[in-house]
Amino acid sequence: MSFIFKKLLLFSLITSCYYSYGQVKIGDNPTTIDPTSLLELESTSKVLVLSRVTDTEMLNLTPLNGALVYNIDEDCVFYYNGIEWNNMCATTPGGEGGTGDETITTIVRNENGTYTYFNEDGQETLIFFDGVDEGGNQLLLGEPGSIFFAANDGTPAEKNNRLYWDDTKEQLGVGTNKTNARLSVSGSISTPITFLSGTIGPSENHHTLLINGDTEIFLPSPADSEGVMYVIKKLGVFEVTVPFSYYDSNHVQSFTIPADERIVWLQSSGFTWEQIN
């Protein structure tokens, strides 16, 4: 072995030992390296590519703590914590078998009081709480029999002693919560009063008709007005005719209201108009 070869061999050994305990910089600016770095990569055009493995290949590896691989089945980087592989794309480490089964999920607050949960596959689950149904509609809980209404500020309100529904008897109370008929009213009732003369056709907007001249009253079809009641009062001696007729208190068909009758109450039976006073 020549002297020159021996010198080259010695130089190589010394150099390799130096780099075994030194720092390595690969890429751009090879002479600039952070003093705490063992290995540095720097490039604007090249990247570090990790070992690419399948789920099965990854799980067969038991590397040092901190090892990294790119799992091509999960399309994500995994790291090894000394016990299991953990998906770095997941919100929580591990998962069954350490394959990071748990991925990012979200909960979105809707504008109707409900929430929507999106799982890792993008599937939606609607979450609703007491007071809100599946469609996001507000479910109001109040005293039994309460009928809700919008208060001055727009919020739901109830006044059980002023507006009441007896669900057992199916009776409505206005001004009271004690009912004894389909409609029980405690207090006064206001109905429309209309001054009329000439040719008229009462509608659902009329109740009390004050006749102040000769008048022809065309009553609506009794079949479409079952239960509807009109109070007709003549304010003088006027001729009042009813072309479609009504049945007077003696159940005699009549086409005029007698001159001496100042007040007539008519109600539809669903078949005919009947005088009920």
GULUMPA-606296 format. One record per residue (C-alpha): residue in three letters; chain; x, y, z. Coordinates in nm, 3 decimals. Each point is the difference from the previous one (the first is absolute). Layout:
BEGIN
(node "ALA", "A", (X, Y, Z))
...
end
This chain:
BEGIN
(node "MET", "A", (0.000, 0.000, 0.000))
(node "SER", "A", (0.155, 0.331, -0.109))
(node "PHE", "A", (0.060, 0.289, 0.231))
(node "ILE", "A", (-0.238, 0.224, -0.195))
(node "PHE", "A", (-0.282, -0.255, 0.018))
(node "LYS", "A", (0.051, -0.034, 0.377))
(node "LYS", "A", (-0.027, 0.377, 0.038))
(node "LEU", "A", (-0.325, 0.008, -0.202))
(node "LEU", "A", (-0.147, -0.283, 0.205))
(node "LEU", "A", (0.087, 0.175, 0.325))
(node "PHE", "A", (-0.155, 0.325, -0.127))
(node "SER", "A", (-0.321, -0.180, -0.097))
(node "LEU", "A", (-0.033, -0.160, 0.342))
(node "ILE", "A", (0.055, 0.330, 0.177))
(node "THR", "A", (-0.253, 0.177, -0.226))
(node "SER", "A", (-0.267, -0.268, 0.043))
(node "CYS", "A", (0.040, 0.012, 0.374))
(node "TYR", "A", (-0.038, 0.378, -0.008))
(node "TYR", "A", (-0.323, -0.019, -0.196))
(node "SER", "A", (-0.126, -0.286, 0.218))
(node "TYR", "A", (-0.007, 0.238, 0.295))
(node "GLY", "A", (-0.062, 0.326, -0.192))
(node "GLN", "A", (-0.286, 0.168, -0.184))
(node "VAL", "A", (-0.138, -0.059, -0.349))
(node "LYS", "A", (-0.157, 0.265, -0.225))
(node "ILE", "A", (-0.158, -0.113, -0.327))
(node "GLY", "A", (-0.123, 0.235, -0.270))
(node "ASP", "A", (0.040, 0.376, -0.021))
(node "ASN", "A", (0.259, 0.191, 0.207))
(node "PRO", "A", (0.188, -0.313, 0.106))
(node "THR", "A", (0.243, 0.197, 0.216))
(node "THR", "A", (-0.274, 0.160, 0.208))
(node "ILE", "A", (-0.155, -0.220, 0.268))
(node "ASP", "A", (-0.162, 0.067, 0.334))
(node "PRO", "A", (0.227, -0.105, 0.289))
(node "THR", "A", (-0.279, -0.215, 0.149))
(node "SER", "A", (-0.067, -0.189, -0.326))
(node "LEU", "A", (0.127, -0.349, -0.060))
(node "LEU", "A", (-0.150, -0.010, -0.349))
(node "GLU", "A", (-0.138, 0.292, -0.199))
(node "LEU", "A", (-0.176, 0.007, -0.336))
(node "GLU", "A", (-0.033, 0.327, -0.191))
(node "SER", "A", (-0.142, 0.040, -0.348))
(node "THR", "A", (-0.256, 0.201, -0.192))
(node "SER", "A", (-0.037, -0.260, -0.274))
(node "LYS", "A", (0.045, -0.338, 0.169))
(node "VAL", "A", (-0.179, -0.175, 0.285))
(node "LEU", "A", (0.046, -0.277, 0.253))
(node "VAL", "A", (-0.198, -0.314, -0.092))
(node "LEU", "A", (-0.070, -0.237, 0.288))
(node "SER", "A", (-0.015, -0.374, -0.034))
(node "ARG", "A", (-0.332, -0.087, -0.165))
(node "VAL", "A", (-0.170, -0.306, 0.150))
(node "THR", "A", (-0.339, -0.168, 0.019))
(node "ASP", "A", (-0.198, -0.056, 0.319))
(node "THR", "A", (0.122, -0.358, 0.022))
(node "GLU", "A", (0.364, 0.092, -0.063))
(node "MET", "A", (-0.012, 0.278, 0.257))
(node "LEU", "A", (-0.152, -0.219, 0.272))
(node "ASN", "A", (0.273, -0.259, -0.057))
(node "LEU", "A", (0.262, 0.260, 0.091))
(node "THR", "A", (0.114, 0.059, 0.358))
(node "PRO", "A", (0.242, 0.292, -0.041))
(node "LEU", "A", (0.152, 0.243, 0.244))
(node "ASN", "A", (-0.225, 0.248, 0.172))
(node "GLY", "A", (-0.058, 0.296, -0.233))
(node "ALA", "A", (0.026, -0.189, -0.329))
(node "LEU", "A", (-0.194, 0.145, -0.294))
(node "VAL", "A", (-0.160, -0.162, -0.305))
(node "TYR", "A", (-0.254, 0.099, -0.264))
(node "ASN", "A", (-0.295, -0.241, 0.004))
(node "ILE", "A", (-0.127, -0.032, -0.358))
(node "ASP", "A", (-0.324, -0.169, 0.115))
(node "GLU", "A", (-0.091, 0.287, 0.230))
(node "ASP", "A", (0.165, 0.275, -0.211))
(node "CYS", "A", (0.165, 0.145, 0.308))
(node "VAL", "A", (0.322, 0.014, 0.200))
(node "PHE", "A", (0.019, -0.228, 0.306))
(node "TYR", "A", (0.243, 0.018, 0.290))
(node "TYR", "A", (0.096, -0.272, 0.247))
(node "ASN", "A", (-0.020, 0.082, 0.371))
(node "GLY", "A", (0.172, -0.312, 0.125))
(node "ILE", "A", (-0.331, -0.188, 0.037))
(node "GLU", "A", (-0.208, 0.061, -0.310))
(node "TRP", "A", (-0.017, 0.187, -0.329))
(node "ASN", "A", (-0.194, 0.327, 0.011))
(node "ASN", "A", (-0.170, 0.181, -0.284))
(node "MET", "A", (0.123, 0.360, -0.015))
(node "CYS", "A", (-0.316, 0.097, -0.192))
(node "ALA", "A", (-0.221, -0.107, 0.291))
(node "THR", "A", (-0.121, 0.218, 0.284))
(node "THR", "A", (0.084, -0.273, 0.252))
(node "PRO", "A", (0.292, -0.244, -0.012))
(node "GLY", "A", (-0.023, -0.370, -0.050))
(node "GLY", "A", (-0.336, -0.155, -0.059))
(node "GLU", "A", (-0.067, -0.372, -0.024))
(node "GLY", "A", (0.322, -0.173, -0.100))
(node "GLY", "A", (0.182, 0.332, 0.012))
(node "THR", "A", (-0.099, 0.085, -0.357))
(node "GLY", "A", (-0.161, 0.335, 0.085))
(node "ASP", "A", (-0.359, -0.097, -0.072))
(node "GLU", "A", (-0.121, 0.327, 0.155))
(node "THR", "A", (0.031, 0.290, -0.240))
(node "ILE", "A", (-0.119, 0.359, 0.006))
(node "THR", "A", (-0.369, 0.050, 0.085))
(node "THR", "A", (-0.194, 0.324, 0.033))
(node "ILE", "A", (-0.313, 0.134, 0.165))
(node "VAL", "A", (-0.177, 0.296, -0.162))
(node "ARG", "A", (-0.249, 0.215, 0.187))
(node "ASN", "A", (-0.309, 0.061, -0.213))
(node "GLU", "A", (-0.211, 0.312, 0.017))
(node "ASN", "A", (-0.310, -0.182, 0.126))
(node "GLY", "A", (0.126, -0.135, 0.331))
(node "THR", "A", (0.133, -0.330, -0.137))
(node "TYR", "A", (0.353, -0.122, -0.070))
(node "THR", "A", (0.135, -0.209, -0.288))
(node "TYR", "A", (0.275, -0.254, 0.068))
(node "PHE", "A", (0.225, -0.102, -0.291))
(node "ASN", "A", (0.197, -0.321, 0.048))
(node "GLU", "A", (0.330, -0.088, -0.169))
(node "ASP", "A", (-0.188, -0.122, -0.310))
(node "GLY", "A", (-0.197, 0.323, -0.030))
(node "GLN", "A", (-0.327, -0.161, 0.110))
(node "GLU", "A", (-0.239, 0.236, 0.180))
(node "THR", "A", (-0.186, -0.057, 0.325))
(node "LEU", "A", (-0.251, 0.258, 0.125))
(node "ILE", "A", (0.017, 0.068, 0.373))
(node "PHE", "A", (-0.294, 0.164, 0.172))
(node "PHE", "A", (-0.079, 0.062, 0.363))
(node "ASP", "A", (-0.305, 0.039, 0.223))
(node "GLY", "A", (-0.209, 0.282, -0.136))
(node "VAL", "A", (0.100, -0.056, -0.363))
(node "ASP", "A", (-0.129, -0.273, -0.230))
(node "GLU", "A", (0.183, -0.178, -0.282))
(node "GLY", "A", (-0.097, 0.273, -0.245))
(node "GLY", "A", (0.140, 0.271, 0.222))
(node "ASN", "A", (-0.344, 0.121, 0.104))
(node "GLN", "A", (-0.028, 0.138, 0.349))
(node "LEU", "A", (-0.199, -0.227, 0.229))
(node "LEU", "A", (-0.157, 0.212, 0.272))
(node "LEU", "A", (-0.058, -0.150, 0.341))
(node "GLY", "A", (-0.256, 0.172, 0.221))
(node "GLU", "A", (-0.282, -0.053, 0.242))
(node "PRO", "A", (-0.261, -0.256, -0.109))
(node "GLY", "A", (-0.266, 0.172, -0.209))
(node "SER", "A", (0.216, 0.298, -0.092))
(node "ILE", "A", (-0.033, 0.154, -0.344))
(node "PHE", "A", (0.319, 0.180, -0.098))
(node "PHE", "A", (0.007, 0.339, -0.169))
(node "ALA", "A", (0.268, 0.246, -0.099))
(node "ALA", "A", (0.062, 0.260, 0.270))
(node "ASN", "A", (0.087, 0.363, -0.075))
(node "ASP", "A", (0.368, -0.093, -0.036))
(node "GLY", "A", (-0.082, -0.288, -0.235))
(node "THR", "A", (0.081, -0.275, 0.250))
(node "PRO", "A", (-0.250, -0.280, 0.076))
(node "ALA", "A", (-0.227, 0.075, 0.296))
(node "GLU", "A", (-0.293, -0.159, 0.178))
(node "LYS", "A", (-0.280, 0.126, 0.227))
(node "ASN", "A", (-0.173, -0.312, 0.117))
(node "ASN", "A", (-0.279, 0.186, 0.178))
(node "ARG", "A", (-0.082, 0.213, -0.306))
(node "LEU", "A", (0.031, -0.245, -0.289))
(node "TYR", "A", (-0.052, -0.367, 0.078))
(node "TRP", "A", (-0.060, -0.328, -0.183))
(node "ASP", "A", (-0.146, -0.298, 0.185))
(node "ASP", "A", (0.146, -0.289, -0.197))
(node "THR", "A", (-0.213, -0.259, 0.178))
(node "LYS", "A", (-0.335, 0.169, -0.065))
(node "GLU", "A", (0.120, 0.172, -0.318))
(node "GLN", "A", (-0.130, 0.335, 0.121))
(node "LEU", "A", (0.148, 0.347, -0.038))
(node "GLY", "A", (-0.003, 0.262, 0.271))
(node "VAL", "A", (0.046, 0.369, -0.073))
(node "GLY", "A", (0.053, 0.215, 0.308))
(node "THR", "A", (-0.028, -0.311, 0.217))
(node "ASN", "A", (0.157, -0.341, 0.055))
(node "LYS", "A", (-0.329, -0.154, 0.111))
(node "THR", "A", (-0.203, -0.126, -0.295))
(node "ASN", "A", (-0.351, -0.145, -0.018))
(node "ALA", "A", (-0.069, 0.027, -0.375))
(node "ARG", "A", (0.188, -0.030, -0.328))
(node "LEU", "A", (0.072, 0.373, 0.043))
(node "SER", "A", (-0.012, 0.161, 0.343))
(node "VAL", "A", (0.047, 0.377, 0.016))
(node "SER", "A", (0.046, 0.203, 0.314))
(node "GLY", "A", (-0.046, 0.364, -0.099))
(node "SER", "A", (-0.160, 0.195, -0.280))
(node "ILE", "A", (-0.008, -0.100, -0.367))
(node "SER", "A", (0.034, 0.245, -0.285))
(node "THR", "A", (-0.155, -0.074, -0.339))
(node "PRO", "A", (-0.014, 0.215, -0.317))
(node "ILE", "A", (-0.289, 0.246, -0.040))
(node "THR", "A", (-0.074, 0.126, -0.351))
(node "PHE", "A", (-0.247, 0.264, -0.120))
(node "LEU", "A", (-0.155, -0.112, -0.328))
(node "SER", "A", (-0.267, 0.078, -0.254))
(node "GLY", "A", (-0.068, -0.081, -0.362))
(node "THR", "A", (0.121, -0.335, -0.134))
(node "ILE", "A", (0.237, -0.188, 0.231))
(node "GLY", "A", (0.162, -0.343, 0.023))
(node "PRO", "A", (0.115, -0.074, 0.356))
(node "SER", "A", (0.331, -0.184, 0.031))
(node "GLU", "A", (0.217, -0.145, 0.276))
(node "ASN", "A", (0.100, 0.358, 0.084))
(node "HIS", "A", (-0.353, 0.090, 0.111))
(node "HIS", "A", (-0.197, -0.078, 0.313))
(node "THR", "A", (-0.240, 0.275, 0.102))
(node "LEU", "A", (-0.170, 0.177, -0.291))
(node "LEU", "A", (-0.170, 0.334, 0.076))
(node "ILE", "A", (-0.245, 0.072, -0.282))
(node "ASN", "A", (-0.057, 0.370, -0.058))
(node "GLY", "A", (-0.197, -0.017, -0.325))
(node "ASP", "A", (-0.189, -0.230, -0.234))
(node "THR", "A", (0.234, -0.298, -0.042))
(node "GLU", "A", (0.034, -0.321, -0.199))
(node "ILE", "A", (0.210, -0.261, 0.187))
(node "PHE", "A", (0.159, -0.282, -0.199))
(node "LEU", "A", (0.096, -0.256, 0.265))
(node "PRO", "A", (0.294, -0.230, -0.085))
(node "SER", "A", (-0.055, -0.367, -0.071))
(node "PRO", "A", (-0.104, -0.173, 0.325))
(node "ALA", "A", (0.206, -0.305, -0.097))
(node "ASP", "A", (0.316, 0.216, 0.004))
(node "SER", "A", (-0.100, 0.189, 0.315))
(node "GLU", "A", (-0.107, -0.264, 0.250))
(node "GLY", "A", (-0.017, 0.155, 0.346))
(node "VAL", "A", (0.047, 0.357, -0.124))
(node "MET", "A", (-0.231, 0.248, 0.170))
(node "TYR", "A", (-0.118, 0.347, -0.103))
(node "VAL", "A", (-0.188, 0.250, 0.215))
(node "ILE", "A", (-0.221, 0.226, -0.216))
(node "LYS", "A", (-0.146, 0.311, 0.159))
(node "LYS", "A", (-0.218, 0.250, -0.185))
(node "LEU", "A", (0.052, 0.360, 0.114))
(node "GLY", "A", (-0.334, 0.104, -0.143))
(node "VAL", "A", (-0.302, -0.121, -0.194))
(node "PHE", "A", (0.181, -0.127, -0.306))
(node "GLU", "A", (-0.073, -0.270, -0.253))
(node "VAL", "A", (0.255, -0.282, 0.037))
(node "THR", "A", (-0.012, -0.287, -0.246))
(node "VAL", "A", (0.196, -0.327, 0.007))
(node "PRO", "A", (-0.006, -0.140, -0.358))
(node "PHE", "A", (0.151, -0.338, 0.097))
(node "SER", "A", (-0.248, -0.027, 0.289))
(node "TYR", "A", (0.026, -0.104, 0.363))
(node "TYR", "A", (-0.227, -0.192, 0.237))
(node "ASP", "A", (-0.164, 0.213, 0.266))
(node "SER", "A", (-0.051, -0.092, 0.365))
(node "ASN", "A", (-0.301, -0.210, -0.100))
(node "HIS", "A", (0.215, -0.177, -0.262))
(node "VAL", "A", (-0.195, 0.161, -0.282))
(node "GLN", "A", (0.201, 0.094, -0.307))
(node "SER", "A", (0.015, 0.374, -0.037))
(node "PHE", "A", (0.145, 0.240, -0.258))
(node "THR", "A", (-0.052, 0.320, 0.198))
(node "ILE", "A", (0.053, 0.111, 0.355))
(node "PRO", "A", (-0.339, 0.113, 0.135))
(node "ALA", "A", (-0.037, 0.376, 0.050))
(node "ASP", "A", (-0.077, -0.039, 0.371))
(node "GLU", "A", (0.311, -0.211, 0.068))
(node "ARG", "A", (0.287, 0.227, 0.083))
(node "ILE", "A", (0.261, -0.268, 0.094))
(node "VAL", "A", (0.054, -0.338, -0.167))
(node "TRP", "A", (0.272, -0.251, 0.087))
(node "LEU", "A", (0.083, -0.233, -0.289))
(node "GLN", "A", (0.227, -0.305, 0.021))
(node "SER", "A", (0.094, -0.256, -0.264))
(node "SER", "A", (-0.087, -0.362, 0.075))
(node "GLY", "A", (0.214, -0.111, -0.294))
(node "PHE", "A", (-0.318, -0.048, -0.203))
(node "THR", "A", (-0.209, 0.312, 0.058))
(node "TRP", "A", (0.016, 0.335, 0.178))
(node "GLU", "A", (-0.206, -0.015, 0.318))
(node "GLN", "A", (-0.137, 0.280, 0.219))
(node "ILE", "A", (0.104, -0.084, 0.354))
(node "ASN", "A", (-0.161, 0.285, 0.198))
end
